[in-house]
């Protein structure tokens, strides 16, 4: 059975340069069970689960670890400089904010993760088609490292550099100027991409 099990995985990844030492499969346990049955070795989903575990297959997410191109020779120096600046600003009582735009969300009767107390089930659309949405919301967050607190603005236009700047300005007018009345500088820590694109 195990030989057939491994053969099913190799067949599924045929054409893959790593098929001799299969590292992954997109087959479900039911599909593996059906393919084993077609090879004359029927096995239920529970047995398939045991075989997957025995051979080291567990559900995992892809991890962003592969670098595109060679490392810049000053890469570590950049992070050391950021760490130095961050500590200098914090020691001086100046604001240090980590800013980022989170995943956009469709507005409307769409499925959301999580549970809540209700008196009856909440019905939502069976598909998340953008055409059924009444709009889109863009959460733009700021985390204040010195005070260990966060603030989020919700925008309904687009994730743009203008929105990021407006969001930061709103934080300063409503909170920052009160929390940091002696501030003369502001350190922003931003990941690349989206409204934080280096080209903007």
N, C-alpha and C positions, 0 to 999 in steps of 0.2 A: 504493500500500500504506500509506504513512504517513497519508494522509487517513482510510483505514478504521481504522487503528490508533487514531488520536485519537478517531474516532467511537465505537469500541468503549468507550473509557474514558469518554466523555461519556454514553453510554447507561447504563453501569453506575452512574453517579452521578446519574442523572436525578432531579430533585426537589431536588437539592442546590443551594443558592444560588450555589455557586462552579462550577457545571458548565461554564460557558463557558470557564473557565480551570482545567481539572481539575488538582488538586494531589496527589491520592492515588487509589489503587485497591486494593481487597481481592482483585481477581482474581489467580489464579495464572497463571504463564506458559502452562501447558497450557490454561487456560480462555480466555485471550486468543487463543491459537493456534486453538482450536476456533471461537471467534466470528469470527476473521478468515476461516477456511475457509468458514463459513456465508455470508460476504459475497462469496465468490468470489476471495479473495486468500489462498490457503493459505500458511502460514508456520510453520516448526518452532519449537520452544522456544528454540533458539539465536538465530534471527533476532529473535524477540520480545525476548529479553534485550538484543540489540544496539539495538533500537528504544527500549526502556525507558531504556537508558543514554544514548542520543543525545538523548532528550528530558528528561534530568535526573531520572529516577525511580530511586532507590536504596532499599534496605530501611532503614528507620529506625524507632526507637522513639518513642513519644509523649514529649514533654518537658513537665514541669510548669513552664510559664512564665507562663501567664495568671493574673492576679491576680483574686480574687473581690472585687469592690467597690473603692472608692477606697483608695489607700494612706493609712495613718494618718500624720498630720503628724509624729509623733515616731518613725517607724519607724527612720530612720537613727540617731537619738539612742539608741535602744534597743541597737542593735548596737555603737555606740561605747562605751556604758556596759558592755556585756558584755565587750568587748575590754579595756577599762580594768581591770575587776575581775579578769579572767583573768590579766593581767600582774601586777597587785598580789599576787595569791595565789601565783603562781609565784615571783615575786621574794622573797616572804616564806617560801618553802619549805612553804607550805600545800597540801594536796591539791586538785587540780582534776580532776574526773571528767566525762567525757562519757558519758551513759547512754542506752541505747535497747533496745527489744525487737525482735528480728528476726523474720522470717517463721516462723510456726509450721509444724511438720513432722509429718506422720502417721507413727506408728510401725507398722512391719510390713514386708512384702516389697513395697516400692514402689520405683519407678525414682528414682535419684539422679543428678545431674550428676557428671561426672568419671569418671576411669578408675583402676583399681588392678590390681596384679599378682595373678592367680589361676591356678590350674591347670586350671580349667574355667569355662565361662560361668555367670554367676549368673542364675537365673531369677527374675523378679519379676512381679507382677500387670500385666496389660495396661491396666488403668485404676486411677486413684487415687481410688476411692470411699471416703469416710470410714467407711462401714458395715463395710468390710473391715479397718479399722485396729484395732490393739490398744490404741490411745491416741493422745494428741497431746503433743508436746513444744514448750515455749515457751523459746527461747534469750533470755536477758536479759544484755546485755553492758555492760561498763564499760571505758572507755579512760582510762588515767591519763596525762594530758598531760605531767606533770612527769617521769615515769619512762619514757615511751614504751612502755607495755606494756598488755595487755588481760587481762580476766578474764571468763569467761562462766559463768553458772549456768543449768542446765536445769530447768525446772519442768514438771510434768505436770498441773496443775490448770487454771487459766485465767490469762490475762494481766490481772492486776488491780493496783491500786495497792499492795495488801498484798504481793503477790509482788515488786513492784519494791522496796519497803522492806525486805523480808526478804533480798532479794538483795544490797542495799547493806550491810545489817547483817552478812551473812556475809562480804562482802569486808573490812569493817573488822576483824572479829574474827580472820580468818585471815591477812590481809596488811596492811591499812591501818595498824593500830596498831603493827605492827613497822616498817613502812617510813616512817611519819610519827609517831614517838614524841612529838614536841613539838607536834603539831597541836592547834590550838584552834578551827579553823574548817574548813569543807569547802565548796567551790564545786561545784555540780552544773550541768552544761550539758545541757539536755533539749530535744528536739524535741517539739512538741505532738502529741497523738493517743495512742490506746491507753492504756497504764497511766500515761502522762504527761499525760493529759487535764487541761486547765485547770479542768474542772468537778469534779475529784476532790480 
